[in-house]
Amino acid sequence: MQIIQYLLVIITVLAALGWLLRKQLFPSRHDNSNCGDGDCGCH
């Protein structure tokens, strides 16, 4: 049972690190300068 807990922790940490790296290496291309002025093209 303990090995399953360790595996879940490792998988969770790796997923979190992967998400953070993805956010840093591939930032969102969404342009915030046009939003709020009607049609911003983000829908």
PyMOL commands that set and color helices and strands:
alter all, ss='L'
color gray80, all
select helices_A, chain A and resi 2-25
alter helices_A, ss='H'
color red, helices_A
deselect
rebuild
show_as cartoon
